[in-house]
Amino acid sequence: MKKHTITIAGHMTSISLEDVFWQALQDEAARQEISVAALVAQIDKDRTTGLSSAIRVYLFNRLADGKK
């Protein structure tokens, strides 16, 4: 697990993600043609849990949606 610092909504925040989730986050941002910070900001505005957990759930759901 590694800590990553990014800026969202004008403030710096740290997220702790395992390497596989960090890579998946970067891949998803590239797929959407947006920055990682922009994707995290989207996830942040809709979350009801901690940010790192919300990112993991978002990525899991994207993977699950792709397998339907």
PASEBA-1860 file (N, C-alpha, C; in nm, 3 decimals):
! residues 68
1> MKKHTITI> 0.085/-0.116/0.000/0.000/0.000/0.000/0.090/0.123/0.000 ~ 0.056/0.217/-0.088/0.134/0.341/-0.096/0.042/0.460/-0.083 ~ 0.097/0.566/-0.027/0.024/0.691/-0.013/0.055/0.778/-0.135 ~ -0.049/0.834/-0.196/-0.035/0.922/-0.312/-0.102/1.054/-0.278 ~ -0.036/1.163/-0.311/-0.091/1.295/-0.286/-0.135/1.356/-0.418 ~ -0.259/1.402/-0.421/-0.313/1.468/-0.540/-0.391/1.591/-0.497 ~ -0.418/1.678/-0.592/-0.496/1.797/-0.565/-0.633/1.780/-0.627 ~ -0.736/1.791/-0.544/-0.874/1.789/-0.593/-0.950/1.902/-0.527
9> AGHMTSIS> -1.037/1.962/-0.605/-1.119/2.073/-0.555/-1.033/2.181/-0.489 ~ -0.914/2.202/-0.543/-0.828/2.309/-0.495/-0.750/2.279/-0.368 ~ -0.758/2.157/-0.318/-0.679/2.125/-0.198/-0.608/1.992/-0.217 ~ -0.496/1.979/-0.150/-0.418/1.856/-0.157/-0.478/1.753/-0.062 ~ -0.480/1.631/-0.108/-0.528/1.522/-0.024/-0.443/1.399/-0.052 ~ -0.436/1.312/0.045/-0.360/1.188/0.030/-0.457/1.071/0.026 ~ -0.425/0.977/-0.063/-0.502/0.854/-0.069/-0.404/0.738/-0.057 ~ -0.446/0.634/0.012/-0.364/0.515/0.028/-0.426/0.405/-0.055
17> LEDVFWQA> -0.351/0.358/-0.156/-0.400/0.253/-0.245/-0.290/0.151/-0.271 ~ -0.330/0.027/-0.284/-0.240/-0.077/-0.328/-0.200/-0.047/-0.472 ~ -0.083/-0.097/-0.513/-0.033/-0.069/-0.648/-0.133/-0.106/-0.757 ~ -0.202/-0.219/-0.741/-0.296/-0.263/-0.843/-0.411/-0.164/-0.859 ~ -0.457/-0.105/-0.750/-0.564/-0.006/-0.759/-0.513/0.126/-0.815 ~ -0.393/0.165/-0.780/-0.335/0.288/-0.835/-0.321/0.275/-0.986 ~ -0.273/0.160/-1.032/-0.260/0.137/-1.176/-0.396/0.137/-1.244 ~ -0.494/0.073/-1.182/-0.629/0.070/-1.238/-0.689/0.210/-1.244
25> LQDEAARQ> -0.660/0.293/-1.145/-0.708/0.431/-1.143/-0.645/0.510/-1.258 ~ -0.516/0.492/-1.278/-0.448/0.560/-1.389/-0.503/0.511/-1.523 ~ -0.526/0.382/-1.536/-0.580/0.326/-1.660/-0.720/0.379/-1.689 ~ -0.803/0.386/-1.586/-0.939/0.436/-1.605/-0.939/0.583/-1.643 ~ -0.853/0.662/-1.581/-0.842/0.803/-1.616/-0.798/0.818/-1.762 ~ -0.703/0.738/-1.804/-0.656/0.743/-1.943/-0.768/0.700/-2.037 ~ -0.844/0.597/-2.000/-0.954/0.550/-2.082/-1.058/0.661/-2.103 ~ -1.081/0.739/-1.996/-1.178/0.849/-2.003/-1.116/0.978/-2.059
33> EISVAALV> -0.986/0.973/-2.083/-0.911/1.089/-2.133/-0.922/1.210/-2.041 ~ -0.905/1.181/-1.911/-0.902/1.286/-1.808/-0.785/1.257/-1.715 ~ -0.750/1.353/-1.633/-0.641/1.332/-1.538/-0.688/1.245/-1.422 ~ -0.593/1.186/-1.352/-0.625/1.109/-1.233/-0.696/1.199/-1.132 ~ -0.648/1.321/-1.117/-0.710/1.414/-1.022/-0.856/1.442/-1.059 ~ -0.885/1.457/-1.187/-1.023/1.482/-1.230/-1.111/1.361/-1.200 ~ -1.060/1.242/-1.223/-1.137/1.121/-1.193/-1.161/1.109/-1.043 ~ -1.059/1.133/-0.964/-1.075/1.126/-0.819/-1.174/1.232/-0.771
41> AQIDKDRT> -1.174/1.349/-0.832/-1.271/1.454/-0.796/-1.413/1.407/-0.824 ~ -1.433/1.337/-0.935/-1.567/1.282/-0.966/-1.608/1.180/-0.861 ~ -1.517/1.092/-0.826/-1.545/0.990/-0.724/-1.572/1.057/-0.591 ~ -1.495/1.160/-0.558/-1.506/1.231/-0.430/-1.643/1.293/-0.412 ~ -1.698/1.351/-0.516/-1.826/1.422/-0.500/-1.943/1.330/-0.473 ~ -1.930/1.202/-0.510/-2.040/1.108/-0.491/-2.018/1.009/-0.377 ~ -1.910/1.020/-0.306/-1.876/0.916/-0.208/-1.954/0.931/-0.077 ~ -1.969/0.817/-0.010/-2.032/0.814/0.122/-1.940/0.746/0.224
49> TGLSSAIR> -1.818/0.708/0.177/-1.720/0.642/0.263/-1.588/0.718/0.252 ~ -1.483/0.664/0.310/-1.352/0.723/0.294/-1.313/0.726/0.147 ~ -1.230/0.821/0.109/-1.195/0.839/-0.032/-1.124/0.717/-0.090 ~ -1.028/0.662/-0.020/-0.957/0.545/-0.073/-1.053/0.428/-0.094 ~ -1.143/0.407/-0.001/-1.243/0.301/-0.016/-1.336/0.330/-0.133 ~ -1.377/0.454/-0.148/-1.466/0.492/-0.257/-1.399/0.468/-0.392 ~ -1.270/0.493/-0.401/-1.195/0.468/-0.525/-1.193/0.319/-0.555 ~ -1.167/0.237/-0.455/-1.164/0.092/-0.476/-1.301/0.041/-0.523
57> VYLFNRLA> -1.407/0.088/-0.459/-1.543/0.046/-0.497/-1.575/0.091/-0.639 ~ -1.540/0.215/-0.673/-1.563/0.266/-0.808/-1.492/0.178/-0.911 ~ -1.366/0.148/-0.887/-1.290/0.066/-0.982/-1.345/-0.075/-0.990 ~ -1.384/-0.132/-0.879/-1.444/-0.265/-0.879/-1.573/-0.264/-0.962 ~ -1.656/-0.163/-0.940/-1.782/-0.154/-1.015/-1.758/-0.135/-1.164 ~ -1.657/-0.058/-1.201/-1.624/-0.041/-1.344/-1.584/-0.175/-1.404 ~ -1.506/-0.252/-1.331/-1.465/-0.384/-1.378/-1.586/-0.476/-1.390 ~ -1.671/-0.476/-1.289/-1.790/-0.561/-1.289/-1.883/-0.523/-1.405
65> DGKK> -1.900/-0.393/-1.430/-1.985/-0.346/-1.540/-1.931/-0.392/-1.675 ~ -1.801/-0.399/-1.686/-1.738/-0.441/-1.812/-1.752/-0.588/-1.841 ~ -1.787/-0.666/-1.739/-1.798/-0.811/-1.757/-1.942/-0.855/-1.785 ~ -2.035/-0.760/-1.789/-2.176/-0.794/-1.814/-2.201/-0.816/-1.960
END
